[in-house]
Amino acid sequence: MSSVRPAVPADAEAAVEVVRRSIVELCVADHRNDAETLAQWVANKTVEQFRAWISSQRHCCIVAEDEAGICGVGLIEDDGEIQLCYLRPGAQHRGHGKALLQRLEAQAKAWGLARVRLRSTSPARAFYQRHGYRSAGDPERGFGITRPIPYAKDI
């Protein structure tokens, strides 16, 4: 069972570590270990930027926790775009991603939105599809060589 809560500034270091490890270790199919792509992808995944997201009125930033600490990070912008939904390597398939996604969708509803959007990595596509997301277009230009696919869901 996953525990999801609003992120606080003290979470910044652990949350950034989760996001960076997830990108580097779980998204190899997308970045293919290309150094320039990885550098671009993680460039704004910093402690300072995480704290800025937490303090922003335009964002809702959440974390999932397990017995080992922060195991997931989610971020949605007030226009309905899910910008982060990452899990620590080894934390997949235990309900943490589902809990993050449900909380982000609930926040979008609280803001009065009827739809959420995101850009999915290759490994996450099946996850989003299982949770009602549908492809919303052709692959887009991402960081470096990545080509994420846009997804959307009516909520």
N, CA, C and O atoms as a GROMACS GRO file, in nm:
protein
  620
    1MET      N    1   0.085  -0.119   0.000
    1MET     CA    2   0.000   0.000   0.000
    1MET      C    3   0.088   0.124   0.000
    1MET      O    4   0.190   0.129   0.069
    2SER      N    5   0.048   0.220  -0.078
    2SER     CA    6   0.126   0.342  -0.091
    2SER      C    7   0.065   0.455  -0.009
    2SER      O    8  -0.057   0.468  -0.002
    3SER      N    9   0.150   0.534   0.050
    3SER     CA   10   0.108   0.654   0.121
    3SER      C   11   0.148   0.773   0.035
    3SER      O   12   0.266   0.790   0.004
    4VAL      N   13   0.051   0.855  -0.003
    4VAL     CA   14   0.078   0.972  -0.087
    4VAL      C   15   0.041   1.096  -0.008
    4VAL      O   16  -0.062   1.101   0.058
    5ARG      N   17   0.127   1.196  -0.016
    5ARG     CA   18   0.104   1.320   0.057
    5ARG      C   19   0.162   1.438  -0.022
    5ARG      O   20   0.243   1.418  -0.113
    6PRO      N   21   0.120   1.560   0.014
    6PRO     CA   22   0.182   1.677  -0.049
    6PRO      C   23   0.332   1.681  -0.017
    6PRO      O   24   0.374   1.648   0.093
    7ALA      N   25   0.409   1.721  -0.115
    7ALA     CA   26   0.553   1.735  -0.094
    7ALA      C   27   0.579   1.859  -0.009
    7ALA      O   28   0.506   1.958  -0.016
    8VAL      N   29   0.685   1.852   0.069
    8VAL     CA   30   0.730   1.966   0.150
    8VAL      C   31   0.877   1.992   0.116
    8VAL      O   32   0.945   1.904   0.064
    9PRO      N   33   0.926   2.114   0.144
    9PRO     CA   34   1.064   2.146   0.108
    9PRO      C   35   1.168   2.045   0.158
    9PRO      O   36   1.268   2.021   0.090
   10ALA      N   37   1.146   1.986   0.274
   10ALA     CA   38   1.242   1.889   0.327
   10ALA      C   39   1.251   1.762   0.241
   10ALA      O   40   1.346   1.686   0.255
   11ASP      N   41   1.153   1.740   0.153
   11ASP     CA   42   1.154   1.624   0.064
   11ASP      C   43   1.244   1.642  -0.057
   11ASP      O   44   1.271   1.546  -0.129
   12ALA      N   45   1.289   1.764  -0.082
   12ALA     CA   46   1.352   1.798  -0.210
   12ALA      C   47   1.466   1.705  -0.249
   12ALA      O   48   1.467   1.654  -0.361
   13GLU      N   49   1.561   1.683  -0.161
   13GLU     CA   50   1.677   1.601  -0.199
   13GLU      C   51   1.636   1.458  -0.234
   13GLU      O   52   1.678   1.405  -0.337
   14ALA      N   53   1.555   1.396  -0.151
   14ALA     CA   54   1.512   1.258  -0.177
   14ALA      C   55   1.426   1.250  -0.302
   14ALA      O   56   1.438   1.155  -0.380
   15ALA      N   57   1.339   1.348  -0.322
   15ALA     CA   58   1.252   1.346  -0.440
   15ALA      C   59   1.332   1.362  -0.569
   15ALA      O   60   1.306   1.292  -0.667
   16VAL      N   61   1.427   1.452  -0.569
   16VAL     CA   62   1.511   1.471  -0.687
   16VAL      C   63   1.590   1.344  -0.716
   16VAL      O   64   1.605   1.305  -0.832
   17GLU      N   65   1.639   1.279  -0.612
   17GLU     CA   66   1.712   1.152  -0.630
   17GLU      C   67   1.622   1.047  -0.696
   17GLU      O   68   1.666   0.976  -0.786
   18VAL      N   69   1.496   1.037  -0.652
   18VAL     CA   70   1.402   0.942  -0.711
   18VAL      C   71   1.381   0.973  -0.859
   18VAL      O   72   1.390   0.884  -0.943
   19VAL      N   73   1.353   1.098  -0.890
   19VAL     CA   74   1.326   1.135  -1.030
   19VAL      C   75   1.449   1.110  -1.117
   19VAL      O   76   1.436   1.052  -1.225
   20ARG      N   77   1.564   1.153  -1.073
   20ARG     CA   78   1.686   1.134  -1.153
   20ARG      C   79   1.718   0.986  -1.174
   20ARG      O   80   1.752   0.944  -1.284
   21ARG      N   81   1.708   0.907  -1.067
   21ARG     CA   82   1.735   0.762  -1.081
   21ARG      C   83   1.633   0.698  -1.175
   21ARG      O   84   1.669   0.613  -1.256
   22SER      N   85   1.509   0.737  -1.164
   22SER     CA   86   1.406   0.682  -1.251
   22SER      C   87   1.438   0.710  -1.397
   22SER      O   88   1.429   0.621  -1.482
   23ILE      N   89   1.474   0.834  -1.426
   23ILE     CA   90   1.507   0.870  -1.564
   23ILE      C   91   1.627   0.790  -1.612
   23ILE      O   92   1.621   0.728  -1.719
   24VAL      N   93   1.734   0.790  -1.536
   24VAL     CA   94   1.858   0.724  -1.577
   24VAL      C   95   1.841   0.572  -1.590
   24VAL      O   96   1.885   0.512  -1.687
   25GLU      N   97   1.776   0.510  -1.489
   25GLU     CA   98   1.770   0.365  -1.485
   25GLU      C   99   1.648   0.302  -1.552
   25GLU      O  100   1.658   0.193  -1.608
   26LEU      N  101   1.534   0.369  -1.549
   26LEU     CA  102   1.412   0.308  -1.601
   26LEU      C  103   1.371   0.357  -1.740
   26LEU      O  104   1.284   0.297  -1.803
   27CYS      N  105   1.432   0.464  -1.786
   27CYS     CA  106   1.392   0.522  -1.915
   27CYS      C  107   1.499   0.503  -2.023
   27CYS      O  108   1.507   0.583  -2.116
   28VAL      N  109   1.579   0.400  -2.011
   28VAL     CA  110   1.687   0.374  -2.107
   28VAL      C  111   1.632   0.356  -2.249
   28VAL      O  112   1.697   0.396  -2.345
   29ALA      N  113   1.513   0.297  -2.263
   29ALA     CA  114   1.455   0.279  -2.396
   29ALA      C  115   1.436   0.412  -2.468
   29ALA      O  116   1.435   0.417  -2.591
   30ASP      N  117   1.421   0.518  -2.392
   30ASP     CA  118   1.402   0.651  -2.451
   30ASP      C  119   1.534   0.726  -2.470
   30ASP      O  120   1.560   0.777  -2.579
   31HIS      N  121   1.617   0.732  -2.367
   31HIS     CA  122   1.741   0.812  -2.379
   31HIS      C  123   1.857   0.732  -2.435
   31HIS      O  124   1.957   0.790  -2.478
   32ARG      N  125   1.847   0.599  -2.435
   32ARG     CA  126   1.949   0.509  -2.492
   32ARG      C  127   2.090   0.544  -2.445
   32ARG      O  128   2.188   0.530  -2.519
   33ASN      N  129   2.099   0.591  -2.319
   33ASN     CA  130   2.227   0.628  -2.257
   33ASN      C  131   2.303   0.736  -2.332
   33ASN      O  132   2.426   0.745  -2.322
   34ASP      N  133   2.230   0.818  -2.407
   34ASP     CA  134   2.290   0.931  -2.477
   34ASP      C  135   2.317   1.041  -2.375
   34ASP      O  136   2.224   1.093  -2.313
   35ALA      N  137   2.444   1.076  -2.356
   35ALA     CA  138   2.484   1.171  -2.251
   35ALA      C  139   2.416   1.306  -2.267
   35ALA      O  140   2.372   1.364  -2.167
   36GLU      N  141   2.407   1.359  -2.386
   36GLU     CA  142   2.345   1.491  -2.407
   36GLU      C  143   2.196   1.487  -2.375
   36GLU      O  144   2.143   1.580  -2.315
   37THR      N  145   2.128   1.380  -2.414
   37THR     CA  146   1.986   1.365  -2.384
   37THR      C  147   1.964   1.358  -2.234
   37THR      O  148   1.875   1.426  -2.181
   38LEU      N  149   2.043   1.278  -2.165
   38LEU     CA  150   2.030   1.268  -2.020
   38LEU      C  151   2.056   1.403  -1.952
   38LEU      O  152   1.985   1.440  -1.859
   39ALA      N  153   2.157   1.474  -1.999
   39ALA     CA  154   2.189   1.604  -1.941
   39ALA      C  155   2.070   1.700  -1.956
   39ALA      O  156   2.036   1.772  -1.862
   40GLN      N  157   2.008   1.702  -2.074
   40GLN     CA  158   1.892   1.789  -2.096
   40GLN      C  159   1.775   1.746  -2.007
   40GLN      O  160   1.708   1.831  -1.948
   41TRP      N  161   1.750   1.616  -1.999
   41TRP     CA  162   1.634   1.564  -1.926
   41TRP      C  163   1.641   1.594  -1.777
   41TRP      O  164   1.540   1.628  -1.715
   42VAL      N  165   1.758   1.583  -1.719
   42VAL     CA  166   1.771   1.604  -1.575
   42VAL      C  167   1.811   1.747  -1.538
   42VAL      O  168   1.823   1.778  -1.419
   43ALA      N  169   1.831   1.833  -1.635
   43ALA     CA  170   1.881   1.969  -1.609
   43ALA      C  171   1.794   2.045  -1.508
   43ALA      O  172   1.848   2.116  -1.423
   44ASN      N  173   1.663   2.032  -1.517
   44ASN     CA  174   1.577   2.106  -1.424
   44ASN      C  175   1.530   2.020  -1.307
   44ASN      O  176   1.444   2.063  -1.230
   45LYS      N  177   1.583   1.902  -1.292
   45LYS     CA  178   1.548   1.815  -1.180
   45LYS      C  179   1.649   1.840  -1.068
   45LYS      O  180   1.733   1.755  -1.038
   46THR      N  181   1.639   1.957  -1.008
   46THR     CA  182   1.732   2.000  -0.904
   46THR      C  183   1.655   2.026  -0.775
   46THR      O  184   1.533   2.041  -0.776
   47VAL      N  185   1.727   2.031  -0.665
   47VAL     CA  186   1.666   2.061  -0.536
   47VAL      C  187   1.600   2.198  -0.540
   47VAL      O  188   1.488   2.215  -0.491
   48GLU      N  189   1.668   2.296  -0.598
   48GLU     CA  190   1.613   2.431  -0.606
   48GLU      C  191   1.483   2.433  -0.688
   48GLU      O  192   1.385   2.495  -0.647
   49GLN      N  193   1.484   2.365  -0.802
   49GLN     CA  194   1.364   2.364  -0.887
   49GLN      C  195   1.250   2.289  -0.818
   49GLN      O  196   1.134   2.331  -0.827
   50PHE      N  197   1.281   2.181  -0.749
   50PHE     CA  198   1.178   2.106  -0.678
   50PHE      C  199   1.112   2.194  -0.572
   50PHE      O  200   0.989   2.194  -0.558
   51ARG      N  201   1.193   2.268  -0.498
   51ARG     CA  202   1.137   2.359  -0.397
   51ARG      C  203   1.053   2.468  -0.462
   51ARG      O  204   0.952   2.510  -0.404
   52ALA      N  205   1.092   2.514  -0.580
   52ALA     CA  206   1.012   2.615  -0.651
   52ALA      C  207   0.877   2.556  -0.692
   52ALA      O  208   0.775   2.624  -0.682
   53TRP      N  209   0.876   2.431  -0.739
   53TRP     CA  210   0.749   2.367  -0.775
   53TRP      C  211   0.658   2.356  -0.653
   53TRP      O  212   0.538   2.381  -0.661
   54ILE      N  213   0.716   2.318  -0.539
   54ILE     CA  214   0.637   2.303  -0.417
   54ILE      C  215   0.572   2.435  -0.377
   54ILE      O  216   0.456   2.438  -0.336
   55SER      N  217   0.645   2.544  -0.389
   55SER     CA  218   0.594   2.674  -0.343
   55SER      C  219   0.505   2.743  -0.446
   55SER      O  220   0.440   2.843  -0.414
   56SER      N  221   0.500   2.693  -0.568
   56SER     CA  222   0.422   2.755  -0.674
   56SER      C  223   0.272   2.728  -0.658
   56SER      O  224   0.232   2.615  -0.629
   57GLN      N  225   0.193   2.830  -0.677
   57GLN     CA  226   0.047   2.813  -0.675
   57GLN      C  227  -0.004   2.744  -0.802
   57GLN      O  228  -0.117   2.696  -0.804
   58ARG      N  229   0.077   2.739  -0.905
   58ARG     CA  230   0.038   2.677  -1.032
   58ARG      C  231   0.062   2.527  -1.035
   58ARG      O  232   0.021   2.460  -1.129
   59HIS      N  233   0.129   2.475  -0.935
   59HIS     CA  234   0.165   2.334  -0.933
   59HIS      C  235   0.113   2.264  -0.808
   59HIS      O  236   0.095   2.326  -0.703
   60CYS      N  237   0.089   2.136  -0.822
   60CYS     CA  238   0.064   2.049  -0.707
   60CYS      C  239   0.171   1.941  -0.715
   60CYS      O  240   0.176   1.863  -0.810
   61CYS      N  241   0.254   1.936  -0.614
   61CYS     CA  242   0.364   1.840  -0.609
   61CYS      C  243   0.339   1.743  -0.495
   61CYS      O  244   0.314   1.785  -0.381
   62ILE      N  245   0.346   1.615  -0.524
   62ILE     CA  246   0.318   1.512  -0.425
   62ILE      C  247   0.430   1.408  -0.424
   62ILE      O  248   0.507   1.396  -0.519
   63VAL      N  249   0.436   1.333  -0.315
   63VAL     CA  250   0.531   1.222  -0.305
   63VAL      C  251   0.459   1.099  -0.253
   63VAL      O  252   0.363   1.108  -0.177
   64ALA      N  253   0.508   0.984  -0.295
   64ALA     CA  254   0.462   0.855  -0.242
   64ALA      C  255   0.574   0.803  -0.154
   64ALA      O  256   0.692   0.821  -0.183
   65GLU      N  257   0.534   0.736  -0.045
   65GLU     CA  258   0.632   0.683   0.048
   65GLU      C  259   0.607   0.534   0.072
   65GLU      O  260   0.493   0.487   0.070
   66ASP      N  261   0.715   0.462   0.096
   66ASP     CA  262   0.708   0.325   0.142
   66ASP      C  263   0.800   0.312   0.262
   66ASP      O  264   0.847   0.412   0.315
   67GLU      N  265   0.826   0.190   0.304
   67GLU     CA  266   0.909   0.169   0.423
   67GLU      C  267   1.050   0.224   0.408
   67GLU      O  268   1.117   0.250   0.509
   68ALA      N  269   1.098   0.242   0.284
   68ALA     CA  270   1.233   0.293   0.262
   68ALA      C  271   1.237   0.444   0.240
   68ALA      O  272   1.345   0.500   0.220
   69GLY      N  273   1.122   0.510   0.245
   69GLY     CA  274   1.120   0.655   0.225
   69GLY      C  275   1.044   0.694   0.100
   69GLY      O  276   0.954   0.622   0.056
   70ILE      N  277   1.081   0.806   0.042
   70ILE     CA  278   1.013   0.854  -0.078
   70ILE      C  279   1.044   0.759  -0.193
   70ILE      O  280   1.159   0.731  -0.225
   71CYS      N  281   0.937   0.710  -0.254
   71CYS     CA  282   0.953   0.613  -0.364
   71CYS      C  283   0.888   0.662  -0.493
   71CYS      O  284   0.899   0.596  -0.596
   72GLY      N  285   0.819   0.776  -0.489
   72GLY     CA  286   0.755   0.828  -0.609
   72GLY      C  287   0.733   0.978  -0.598
   72GLY      O  288   0.721   1.033  -0.488
   73VAL      N  289   0.728   1.042  -0.713
   73VAL     CA  290   0.709   1.187  -0.720
   73VAL      C  291   0.611   1.217  -0.832
   73VAL      O  292   0.623   1.166  -0.943
   74GLY      N  293   0.513   1.302  -0.801
   74GLY     CA  294   0.417   1.346  -0.902
   74GLY      C  295   0.404   1.497  -0.901
   74GLY      O  296   0.417   1.560  -0.796
   75LEU      N  297   0.378   1.554  -1.017
   75LEU     CA  298   0.363   1.699  -1.031
   75LEU      C  299   0.263   1.727  -1.142
   75LEU      O  300   0.275   1.675  -1.253
   76ILE      N  301   0.163   1.809  -1.110
   76ILE     CA  302   0.067   1.852  -1.210
   76ILE      C  303   0.060   2.004  -1.208
   76ILE      O  304   0.067   2.067  -1.103
   77GLU      N  305   0.046   2.062  -1.326
   77GLU     CA  306   0.030   2.206  -1.340
   77GLU      C  307  -0.118   2.239  -1.348
   77GLU      O  308  -0.198   2.154  -1.388
   78ASP      N  309  -0.155   2.360  -1.310
   78ASP     CA  310  -0.297   2.396  -1.304
   78ASP      C  311  -0.368   2.401  -1.439
   78ASP      O  312  -0.489   2.426  -1.444
   79ASP      N  313  -0.296   2.377  -1.547
   79ASP     CA  314  -0.360   2.365  -1.678
   79ASP      C  315  -0.393   2.220  -1.712
   79ASP      O  316  -0.443   2.190  -1.820
   80GLY      N  317  -0.364   2.128  -1.618
   80GLY     CA  318  -0.395   1.987  -1.636
   80GLY      C  319  -0.283   1.902  -1.691
   80GLY      O  320  -0.303   1.784  -1.720
   81GLU      N  321  -0.165   1.959  -1.707
   81GLU     CA  322  -0.053   1.879  -1.758
   81GLU      C  323   0.022   1.813  -1.643
   81GLU      O  324   0.076   1.880  -1.554
   82ILE      N  325   0.026   1.680  -1.646
   82ILE     CA  326   0.107   1.605  -1.550
   82ILE      C  327   0.250   1.611  -1.601
   82ILE      O  328   0.283   1.560  -1.708
   83GLN      N  329   0.335   1.674  -1.523
   83GLN     CA  330   0.472   1.695  -1.566
   83GLN      C  331   0.570   1.594  -1.509
   83GLN      O  332   0.674   1.566  -1.569
   84LEU      N  333   0.536   1.538  -1.392
   84LEU     CA  334   0.621   1.435  -1.332
   84LEU      C  335   0.532   1.324  -1.278
   84LEU      O  336   0.430   1.350  -1.214
   85CYS      N  337   0.571   1.201  -1.304
   85CYS     CA  338   0.512   1.084  -1.241
   85CYS      C  339   0.618   0.974  -1.249
   85CYS      O  340   0.617   0.891  -1.340
   86TYR      N  341   0.708   0.977  -1.153
   86TYR     CA  342   0.824   0.890  -1.154
   86TYR      C  343   0.831   0.806  -1.026
   86TYR      O  344   0.792   0.851  -0.918
   87LEU      N  345   0.881   0.684  -1.042
   87LEU     CA  346   0.902   0.595  -0.928
   87LEU      C  347   1.049   0.560  -0.914
   87LEU      O  348   1.122   0.554  -1.013
   88ARG      N  349   1.090   0.538  -0.791
   88ARG     CA  350   1.225   0.489  -0.763
   88ARG      C  351   1.240   0.350  -0.827
   88ARG      O  352   1.148   0.269  -0.818
   89PRO      N  353   1.353   0.322  -0.890
   89PRO     CA  354   1.373   0.188  -0.943
   89PRO      C  355   1.352   0.083  -0.833
   89PRO      O  356   1.404   0.097  -0.723
   90GLY      N  357   1.274  -0.020  -0.865
   90GLY     CA  358   1.240  -0.124  -0.770
   90GLY      C  359   1.107  -0.103  -0.701
   90GLY      O  360   1.057  -0.193  -0.634
   91ALA      N  361   1.048   0.015  -0.717
   91ALA     CA  362   0.920   0.046  -0.651
   91ALA      C  363   0.800   0.027  -0.744
   91ALA      O  364   0.687   0.053  -0.704
   92GLN      N  365   0.824  -0.016  -0.866
   92GLN     CA  366   0.715  -0.035  -0.960
   92GLN      C  367   0.629  -0.156  -0.921
   92GLN      O  368   0.672  -0.245  -0.847
   93HIS      N  369   0.507  -0.156  -0.973
   93HIS     CA  370   0.413  -0.269  -0.958
   93HIS      C  371   0.372  -0.295  -0.813
   93HIS      O  372   0.344  -0.409  -0.776
   94ARG      N  373   0.370  -0.189  -0.732
   94ARG     CA  374   0.327  -0.203  -0.593
   94ARG      C  375   0.218  -0.102  -0.556
   94ARG      O  376   0.187  -0.083  -0.438
   95GLY      N  377   0.161  -0.038  -0.657
   95GLY     CA  378   0.051   0.055  -0.633
   95GLY      C  379   0.092   0.201  -0.614
   95GLY      O  380   0.006   0.288  -0.603
   96HIS      N  381   0.221   0.228  -0.610
   96HIS     CA  382   0.266   0.365  -0.588
   96HIS      C  383   0.232   0.456  -0.706
   96HIS      O  384   0.184   0.568  -0.687
   97GLY      N  385   0.257   0.408  -0.828
   97GLY     CA  386   0.226   0.489  -0.946
   97GLY      C  387   0.078   0.517  -0.958
   97GLY      O  388   0.037   0.629  -0.988
   98LYS      N  389  -0.003   0.415  -0.934
   98LYS     CA  390  -0.149   0.432  -0.938
   98LYS      C  391  -0.193   0.536  -0.835
   98LYS      O  392  -0.277   0.621  -0.864
   99ALA      N  393  -0.138   0.528  -0.714
   99ALA     CA  394  -0.175   0.623  -0.608
   99ALA      C  395  -0.135   0.766  -0.646
   99ALA      O  396  -0.211   0.860  -0.623
  100LEU      N  397  -0.016   0.782  -0.704
  100LEU     CA  398   0.026   0.915  -0.748
  100LEU      C  399  -0.070   0.968  -0.855
  100LEU      O  400  -0.116   1.082  -0.847
  101LEU      N  401  -0.098   0.885  -0.954
  101LEU     CA  402  -0.184   0.927  -1.065
  101LEU      C  403  -0.324   0.964  -1.015
  101LEU      O  404  -0.380   1.065  -1.058
  102GLN      N  405  -0.379   0.885  -0.926
  102GLN     CA  406  -0.512   0.916  -0.873
  102GLN      C  407  -0.513   1.049  -0.798
  102GLN      O  408  -0.608   1.126  -0.809
  103ARG      N  409  -0.408   1.075  -0.721
  103ARG     CA  410  -0.402   1.200  -0.646
  103ARG      C  411  -0.386   1.320  -0.742
  103ARG      O  412  -0.446   1.425  -0.720
  104LEU      N  413  -0.305   1.303  -0.847
  104LEU     CA  414  -0.289   1.412  -0.944
  104LEU      C  415  -0.421   1.440  -1.017
  104LEU      O  416  -0.457   1.555  -1.039
  105GLU      N  417  -0.492   1.333  -1.053
  105GLU     CA  418  -0.622   1.350  -1.119
  105GLU      C  419  -0.723   1.417  -1.025
  105GLU      O  420  -0.802   1.500  -1.068
  106ALA      N  421  -0.720   1.381  -0.898
  106ALA     CA  422  -0.810   1.442  -0.800
  106ALA      C  423  -0.780   1.591  -0.788
  106ALA      O  424  -0.872   1.672  -0.774
  107GLN      N  425  -0.653   1.628  -0.793
  107GLN     CA  426  -0.617   1.770  -0.787
  107GLN      C  427  -0.670   1.843  -0.910
  107GLN      O  428  -0.722   1.954  -0.899
  108ALA      N  429  -0.658   1.781  -1.026
  108ALA     CA  430  -0.710   1.844  -1.148
  108ALA      C  431  -0.860   1.868  -1.136
  108ALA      O  432  -0.910   1.973  -1.175
  109LYS      N  433  -0.932   1.770  -1.083
  109LYS     CA  434  -1.077   1.787  -1.061
  109LYS      C  435  -1.103   1.900  -0.964
  109LYS      O  436  -1.195   1.980  -0.985
  110ALA      N  437  -1.024   1.908  -0.857
  110ALA     CA  438  -1.042   2.015  -0.758
  110ALA      C  439  -1.020   2.152  -0.821
  110ALA      O  440  -1.080   2.251  -0.777
  111TRP      N  441  -0.936   2.159  -0.921
  111TRP     CA  442  -0.913   2.284  -0.994
  111TRP      C  443  -1.024   2.312  -1.096
  111TRP      O  444  -1.025   2.417  -1.160
  112GLY      N  445  -1.117   2.216  -1.110
  112GLY     CA  446  -1.226   2.234  -1.204
  112GLY      C  447  -1.196   2.190  -1.346
  112GLY      O  448  -1.267   2.226  -1.439
  113LEU      N  449  -1.091   2.113  -1.363
  113LEU     CA  450  -1.052   2.067  -1.496
  113LEU      C  451  -1.128   1.939  -1.532
  113LEU      O  452  -1.165   1.861  -1.445
  114ALA      N  453  -1.151   1.920  -1.661
  114ALA     CA  454  -1.221   1.801  -1.709
  114ALA      C  455  -1.128   1.703  -1.780
  114ALA      O  456  -1.170   1.593  -1.817
  115ARG      N  457  -1.002   1.744  -1.798
  115ARG     CA  458  -0.908   1.660  -1.873
  115ARG      C  459  -0.768   1.681  -1.821
  115ARG      O  460  -0.730   1.792  -1.783
  116VAL      N  461  -0.691   1.573  -1.821
  116VAL     CA  462  -0.549   1.581  -1.788
  116VAL      C  463  -0.468   1.531  -1.908
  116VAL      O  464  -0.516   1.451  -1.988
  117ARG      N  465  -0.346   1.580  -1.916
  117ARG     CA  466  -0.257   1.546  -2.027
  117ARG      C  467  -0.119   1.512  -1.973
  117ARG      O  468  -0.083   1.553  -1.862
  118LEU      N  469  -0.044   1.439  -2.051
  118LEU     CA  470   0.095   1.409  -2.017
  118LEU      C  471   0.168   1.364  -2.141
  118LEU      O  472   0.109   1.339  -2.246
  119ARG      N  473   0.299   1.355  -2.128
  119ARG     CA  474   0.383   1.302  -2.235
  119ARG      C  475   0.453   1.180  -2.176
  119ARG      O  476   0.529   1.191  -2.080
  120SER      N  477   0.427   1.064  -2.235
  120SER     CA  478   0.474   0.939  -2.177
  120SER      C  479   0.605   0.889  -2.235
  120SER      O  480   0.632   0.902  -2.355
  121THR      N  481   0.687   0.833  -2.147
  121THR     CA  482   0.805   0.760  -2.189
  121THR      C  483   0.760   0.624  -2.243
  121THR      O  484   0.647   0.582  -2.221
  122SER      N  485   0.848   0.558  -2.313
  122SER     CA  486   0.816   0.425  -2.366
  122SER      C  487   0.777   0.325  -2.257
  122SER      O  488   0.675   0.258  -2.270
  123PRO      N  489   0.857   0.314  -2.149
  123PRO     CA  490   0.823   0.215  -2.047
  123PRO      C  491   0.691   0.241  -1.975
  123PRO      O  492   0.632   0.148  -1.920
  124ALA      N  493   0.643   0.365  -1.973
  124ALA     CA  494   0.522   0.400  -1.897
  124ALA      C  495   0.393   0.393  -1.979
  124ALA      O  496   0.285   0.406  -1.922
  125ARG      N  497   0.402   0.374  -2.107
  125ARG     CA  498   0.281   0.379  -2.192
  125ARG      C  499   0.175   0.278  -2.149
  125ARG      O  500   0.058   0.314  -2.138
  126ALA      N  501   0.214   0.155  -2.126
  126ALA     CA  502   0.116   0.053  -2.086
  126ALA      C  503   0.052   0.089  -1.952
  126ALA      O  504  -0.068   0.065  -1.932
  127PHE      N  505   0.129   0.145  -1.861
  127PHE     CA  506   0.077   0.189  -1.732
  127PHE      C  507  -0.034   0.293  -1.751
  127PHE      O  508  -0.142   0.281  -1.694
  128TYR      N  509  -0.005   0.394  -1.830
  128TYR     CA  510  -0.106   0.499  -1.852
  128TYR      C  511  -0.229   0.444  -1.923
  128TYR      O  512  -0.342   0.482  -1.890
  129GLN      N  513  -0.208   0.357  -2.019
  129GLN     CA  514  -0.322   0.299  -2.090
  129GLN      C  515  -0.410   0.218  -1.995
  129GLN      O  516  -0.533   0.224  -2.006
  130ARG      N  517  -0.351   0.144  -1.904
  130ARG     CA  518  -0.428   0.068  -1.805
  130ARG      C  519  -0.512   0.158  -1.716
  130ARG      O  520  -0.613   0.115  -1.661
  131HIS      N  521  -0.471   0.284  -1.703
  131HIS     CA  522  -0.542   0.378  -1.617
  131HIS      C  523  -0.628   0.477  -1.696
  131HIS      O  524  -0.661   0.585  -1.647
  132GLY      N  525  -0.664   0.438  -1.818
  132GLY     CA  526  -0.761   0.514  -1.895
  132GLY      C  527  -0.707   0.624  -1.984
  132GLY      O  528  -0.785   0.698  -2.044
  133TYR      N  529  -0.577   0.636  -1.995
  133TYR     CA  530  -0.518   0.737  -2.083
  133TYR      C  531  -0.514   0.684  -2.226
  133TYR      O  532  -0.491   0.566  -2.250
  134ARG      N  533  -0.537   0.775  -2.320
  134ARG     CA  534  -0.537   0.739  -2.461
  134ARG      C  535  -0.439   0.829  -2.535
  134ARG      O  536  -0.419   0.945  -2.500
  135SER      N  537  -0.379   0.773  -2.638
  135SER     CA  538  -0.286   0.850  -2.720
  135SER      C  539  -0.358   0.974  -2.774
  135SER      O  540  -0.472   0.967  -2.820
  136ALA      N  541  -0.288   1.087  -2.767
  136ALA     CA  542  -0.347   1.214  -2.811
  136ALA      C  543  -0.266   1.276  -2.924
  136ALA      O  544  -0.266   1.398  -2.941
  137GLY      N  545  -0.198   1.191  -3.000
  137GLY     CA  546  -0.122   1.244  -3.112
  137GLY      C  547   0.004   1.164  -3.139
  137GLY      O  548   0.031   1.062  -3.075
  138ASP      N  549   0.078   1.214  -3.235
  138ASP     CA  550   0.203   1.150  -3.275
  138ASP      C  551   0.314   1.183  -3.175
  138ASP      O  552   0.302   1.279  -3.098
  139PRO      N  553   0.421   1.103  -3.175
  139PRO     CA  554   0.533   1.133  -3.087
  139PRO      C  555   0.580   1.277  -3.107
  139PRO      O  556   0.579   1.328  -3.219
  140GLU      N  557   0.619   1.340  -2.998
  140GLU     CA  558   0.664   1.478  -3.001
  140GLU      C  559   0.813   1.484  -2.976
  140GLU      O  560   0.874   1.387  -2.931
  141ARG      N  561   0.870   1.597  -3.003
  141ARG     CA  562   1.011   1.618  -2.972
  141ARG      C  563   1.025   1.634  -2.821
  141ARG      O  564   0.954   1.714  -2.759
  142GLY      N  565   1.115   1.557  -2.763
  142GLY     CA  566   1.139   1.564  -2.619
  142GLY      C  567   1.279   1.612  -2.592
  142GLY      O  568   1.334   1.693  -2.667
  143PHE      N  569   1.336   1.564  -2.485
  143PHE     CA  570   1.474   1.597  -2.450
  143PHE      C  571   1.568   1.520  -2.542
  143PHE      O  572   1.558   1.398  -2.552
  144GLY      N  573   1.658   1.589  -2.610
  144GLY     CA  574   1.756   1.523  -2.696
  144GLY      C  575   1.690   1.431  -2.797
  144GLY      O  576   1.610   1.476  -2.879
  145ILE      N  577   1.723   1.303  -2.791
  145ILE     CA  578   1.673   1.206  -2.888
  145ILE      C  579   1.536   1.146  -2.850
  145ILE      O  580   1.482   1.065  -2.924
  146THR      N  581   1.481   1.186  -2.736
  146THR     CA  582   1.355   1.127  -2.692
  146THR      C  583   1.238   1.177  -2.776
  146THR      O  584   1.240   1.288  -2.829
  147ARG      N  585   1.137   1.091  -2.788
  147ARG     CA  586   1.015   1.122  -2.862
  147ARG      C  587   0.896   1.074  -2.781
  147ARG      O  588   0.837   0.970  -2.813
  148PRO      N  589   0.859   1.147  -2.675
  148PRO     CA  590   0.746   1.104  -2.592
  148PRO      C  591   0.614   1.111  -2.668
  148PRO      O  592   0.598   1.192  -2.761
  149ILE      N  593   0.520   1.027  -2.629
  149ILE     CA  594   0.388   1.026  -2.691
  149ILE      C  595   0.290   1.099  -2.600
  149ILE      O  596   0.283   1.071  -2.481
  150PRO      N  597   0.215   1.195  -2.658
  150PRO     CA  598   0.115   1.264  -2.576
  150PRO      C  599  -0.004   1.173  -2.545
  150PRO      O  600  -0.052   1.100  -2.631
  151TYR      N  601  -0.048   1.180  -2.421
  151TYR     CA  602  -0.164   1.105  -2.375
  151TYR      C  603  -0.259   1.202  -2.305
  151TYR      O  604  -0.217   1.306  -2.255
  152ALA      N  605  -0.387   1.166  -2.303
  152ALA     CA  606  -0.486   1.248  -2.233
  152ALA      C  607  -0.592   1.156  -2.173
  152ALA      O  608  -0.611   1.041  -2.216
  153LYS      N  609  -0.661   1.210  -2.074
  153LYS     CA  610  -0.770   1.136  -2.010
  153LYS      C  611  -0.876   1.235  -1.965
  153LYS      O  612  -0.844   1.335  -1.900
  154ASP      N  613  -1.000   1.208  -1.998
  154ASP     CA  614  -1.111   1.286  -1.945
  154ASP      C  615  -1.138   1.241  -1.804
  154ASP      O  616  -1.147   1.121  -1.777
  155ILE      N  617  -1.149   1.336  -1.714
  155ILE     CA  618  -1.173   1.301  -1.575
  155ILE      C  619  -1.308   1.357  -1.533
  155ILE      O  620  -1.349   1.340  -1.418
   0.00000   0.00000   0.00000
